[in-house]
Amino acid sequence: AYYVSRVEDVCVVDDVSAVEGEEYDLEEFEGYSMEKDELESVVGSPWKLRLRLADEEGRGMQIHCRMSEDYLDIRKGMNVVGILLSTSREFVKLAAMTDFCVLDAVGGPVWVGDYPYLDKDKFLRTLGENGIADSLVDIIYDDNDYYEEEEEEEEEFYDDDDDSRDDDYDSDDNNLEEEDTGMLQKLK
């Protein structure tokens, strides 16, 4: 079964059993590379990405995999799709999961997982053929409405003559309609 979800949280841990206070913000790993993983050179095991996902029904999942420089642009709220396997038709108990695809990551899809289980091109084509890409485009468009509402609220909060707005803020960063749906449109 497809597991269509969103990133609820993304962080880095030194061990999969690490508790919340032992998590590191992904932003702290700017410039990270697998080749120069400091933790691995000191203790013999690499940093791990911790990704918390939740679907629209609130069912959550936490996954871990070896940290990679490919994951540095993953952010909370991004759309994720993977395949879950079960020994029962009702999916009462999960038997396995595949690698996950973060579809609206900057620069195109990012694949998260220690082992590439899926044929990536075929998986993306299938998403387009069976309508999942369409539903994700709808979700992203709905998100875009949300971001536009947030932007309008921010504009109301700040006075045009007020210089207290952060100079680094660029409203184009939240324009999901043009930037992030491009890859999904290609799937159709």
N, C-alpha and C positions, 0 to 999 in steps of 0.2 A: 504494500500500500504506500502511496505517496504520503509523506509528512511535510505539509506546507506550513511554515511557521515564520516567526520573526525573531530576530536577535533581541533578547531581553537584557542580556548583559554579556560583556566580553572582557576578559582579563587574562592575566598570565600567572601561573603558579609554578613552584618548583617541584611539587608533588601532587598527584591527583587527590590525595587525602587532605590537602590543605584546606583549612577553614577560612571563613570570610575575611578575617583580619590578616591572613597570610597571602592575600591576593594582591597583585600589582596591576596598576592601570596599564593598558596597552600603550598609551602615549609615552610611558616611561621607556619603551623599547624602540623608540625612533632610532633608526640606523642599525637595528639588530640584523644579524645574518646568521644562518645556520652554521656556516663555516667557522665563525668566530664566537660560538656560544660559550660564554664565560663559565656558566654553571657546569656545562658538560666537561670543560677542561679541568675544573676543580674537583667535582664530585663524581663525574662519570655518567651522569644522566642529564639530558637537555631540559630547558625550560619547556613548559607545556601551555598550550592555549586552552583556556576554559571558556566554553561557549554555552550560555544558557538560552534555550529556545522555548517558545510557547506558541501554540496554534491558536486559532480564533475561538476555540472552545475552552481555552485556558489550560490545556494539557501541556505540561512542561517536560523538558528533557535537558540534561546537562551532558555535554560531551567534552572529551579531552583529546588532544593530539599534540604531537611534537610541534613546538613553536617554529614558525617559518616567516621569513620576511614578506611572503605573499599575504600574510594575515594582517599586516599593519594598518590597512585601510578599512577593516571591518568595524562597523559602528552599530550601536543600539538602534533598533528599528528597521534594520535591513531585512529583506525577504530571503528566506532560505527554503530549499526543497531537498529532500532526501528520500530514500526508500527504506521502509521498515519491513522486517520479515517476522513472521510468527508461525508457530506450529498449529494455530487454530484460526479458523475463518473470522472469529469474533475479535481477534487480536487481544485476547485476555492477557496473554503473556508474550512479551517480545523475545524473539530468538536472536535477532541480529539487526544491525543497521548498516547502511552503506556510508560512503563519504557523502558530505552535504555540499550543495552548491549555493553560495551566497550570490544571488542573481543581480542585485543592484549595487554591487561594490564598484567603486571608482575604477575605471579602466576595464570593466567587463567582469564576467563571473569569476569568483574565487572558489576553488574547491578546498574543502576542509576535511581532513582525515589523514590518518597515518598510511593508509594503503588505498590505491585507486581501484575500487571495486567496479566502478561503472565505466562503460565506454562513454566518455564525456560528450562527444559529438552526437551519438545516437540518443543519449538521455535528453539533451537539449532539443533535438529534433522531435522526440516523442512528446515532450512538454508542449511544443507548439502544435502538434497534431491532435492531441487529446483535449485541448482547451485549457489546460492548467496555465499556460502562458497568458491566455486571455484573462483569466481570473486574477492573475498577479498584476497584469497591466491595470485592471480595474482597481485593485487594492492600491497600487501606486498612485493612480489618478485621485483616489479618495484621500490618500496621504497628502497629495499636492494641495487639495482643498484645505486640509488641516493646516498645512504650512502657510498657505495664503492667509487663513484666518489668524494664525499666530503672528504673522508679519503685520497684518492690519492692526492687531491689538498693540504690538510694539510701536507702530507708528503713532497710534493714539497716545501712548504713554510718553513718548518723547516729543517735545516741542520742536518745530522746525529750526528754531534759533538756538536750541540747546546743544552744546558741544559735548555733553556727557555720554553720548552714544559711543560705543567702542568703534574706533576707526578701522579695526580689522574686520568688522562685520560686513558681509557682502550678501545682500538678499539673493543674488544669483546662486549662492551655495545651496539654497533650499528649493531651487527650481528642478524638481524631480521629473516633471513632465517631459522636458526636452532631454536631459542628460541621462537619467537612469532607466528610461523605458526604451532606449535605443536598442539595447541588446535583446530585450523581450520582443520588440517589434520584428526583429530579424528572425525570431523563432516561428512566426506565423506563416 
